[in-house]
Amino acid sequence: MSNPSAVSTFVVWDYVVFAGMLLISAAIGIYYAVVDRAKQSSKDFLIGGRTMTAVPVALSLTASFMSAVTVLATPAEIYRYGAIFSIFGISYLFVIVICSEFFLPVFYRLGITSTYEYLEMRFNKVVRLCGTLLFIIQTVLYTGIVIYVPALALNQVTGFDLWGAVVSTGVVCTFYCTMGGLKAVVWTDVFQVGIMVAGFVSVIIRAIVIRGGLTPILQDAYDGGRINFWDFDVNPLRRHTFWTIIVGGSFIWIYIYGVNQSQVQRYIACKTRLQAKMSLYINLLGLWIIVGCATLAGLSMYSVYRDCDPWTAGKVKAPDQLIPYLVMDILRDFPGVPGLFVAAAYSGTLSTVSSSINALAAVTVEDLIRPQFTSLTDTKLSWISKGTTLLYGLMCIGMAGLASLMGGLLQAAITIFGIAGGPLLGLFVLGLFFPWANSVGALVGVIAGFALSLWVGIGSQMYPQPLAYSRPLNLSTAGCNVSFTFPDVNLTDVVYLPTMPPLATMETTMQVGVTLAEERSVLVDNWYSLSYLYFSTVGTLTVVAVGLVISIFTGGRKQYVNPEMMFLAKEDFPKCSFKCHKDLSTDNKSETGQWKSQNSLVTDMGTINAAFTDIELNYPETKEKTNGIRL
């Protein structure tokens, strides 16, 4: 298998397997539409009535993490840069512990549907609106891309119809999201994660058979420098080192699991807080399994093509086409198995797109529609939720069509998706951990953080990182027995790979034939060459630093914050570590044990912002008056 020959295309059985995956996914949506037809509330549709249990939610979280870009790009990352990517497994541990112990308790305690509701409760409506709009824009852009890019990669290698895949994927996903709501999304993800793992396993097993065991694969990887786990270089310009992955990767994933609506909406749908925490920890096992499978698939691909790289031999046009090429090459004699892998890739697409569509519907209804139309009944809100789900599904399909024409803007949209998470995380860090942070500081901080991270992100696109910092490993064509042809790209061009910024499975940019003699300024060589994993870190730290300074100079230290808005609530810790008015853990609950609505908090607290008060409080034990500050 050292000489990449012309690979086969799809046969009937491959199409049958792929179509079966789509039909089962649609059937799950129909099932929950029928079973829950008597439940008409928007809460049932958007968060499953908070009746979910840990295991299916955990698998859904894992499936959402594993997009089609993950299936295609992570093995190619390992193939070109080595197994150091698997160090993300360590950062996942830190991320899950932090999110489950600091972020989850607050969101679950408040009983919110949209995470951006918290921003209004802690700061004000303007900050909430900024967070909501930023999330909507980046998610619509990215969802269209995640539909189109895998279809393009698979089309160019397998001959699978491009627009047939785009439209069928988008339509089926929109259908079961609209029909079944969050429950359909979660249980479809459970089915799809099994398909994805099966796709990976089929490739790994076949490669082991071809190479005569696992030991030769690991030996080839070692000889080729792919076993490169422990690189402790502290240089922040290096693309991947132990520290960039642990520090930068943790910031990226804390945003995803800590405050991103697509993920938070799942675990707050659990019936108890214990179930929600368990879902995150079970999901951690899923993350480790997926990273392990992707790493082994990448090392297996290197072992198969160690002497004849299909990319430099001109058999594929981009590295993200390597794993589909491998599948069609080594599994050509097994009808239906290539279809299983394509079903795995598109299962990743379905899980990511369904997560995004459901989250977009939730933030639109809760953050934009419900506050403006307070008289709407639950039945009407449920129908509006279904309508917005359908609308966003069509928008994402349309965005996939636009993505085919975007060219360089396509990579810019992906970069914006990655760097937007840092400033949003900074907003929540300000609110949860710093009681003196106020709305003025939060607003100025998020603007500064987004501007700075956007600056470095755009700069990195215009001036790609030198190969000295990215350090791709050697690829050989010595065993191809064919005339050497370089990939169909201009040596001066920059080749961008489709990446999921929260996963960081591939480098932000890939440069082919960088002219080392090119004159680069100090700004370009240092600031624009910053590792892409630190973009989120820059945004978060900027928001926190600027927000705290502005808050101090605008009276933040004089304000009093409802302890329920902080991670140090009395029900979680013995004592509240900062000065606050009084414990509202019972006052803010109705007789049924449910959290009062925002209107109830207005009556109790005297302001639309539940975190503050600007009226006199009547304490049973004292007649003293306490005045807060209106923001």
Secondary structure, DSSP 8 states (H G I E B T S, - for coil): --S--------HHHHHHHHHHHHHHHHHHHHHHHHTTT---HHHHHHGGG-B-HHHHHHHHHHHHS-HHHHHHHHHHHHHH-GGGGGHHHHHHHHHHHIIIIIHHHHHHHT-SSTTHHHHHHT-HHHHHHHHHHHHHHHHHHHHHHHHHHHHHHHHHH---HHHHHHHHHHHHHHHHHHHHHHHHHHHHHHHHHHHHHHHHHHHHHHHHHHTSHHHHHHHHHHTT----------TTSSS-HHIIIIIHHHHHHHHHHT-HHHHHHHTTBSSHHHHHHHHHHHHHHHHHHHHHHHHHHHHHHHHTTTS-TTTTTSSSSGGGHHHHHHHHHSTTSTTHHHHHHHHHHHHHHHHHHHHHHHHHHHIIIIIITTT-TT--HHHHHHHHHHHHHHHHHHHHHHHHHHHHHTHHHHHHHHHHHHHHHHHHHHHHHHHH-TT--HHHHHHHHHHHHHHHHHHHHHHHHS---HHHH-------TT--S-----SS-TTSEE-----TTT--S-S-EESS--TT----HHHHHTTTS-GGGHHHHHHHHHHHHHHHHHHHTTGGG----GGGSS--TTTSSS-SS--S---TTTTB-TTS-B--HHHHHHHHSSS-TT---S----SS----------
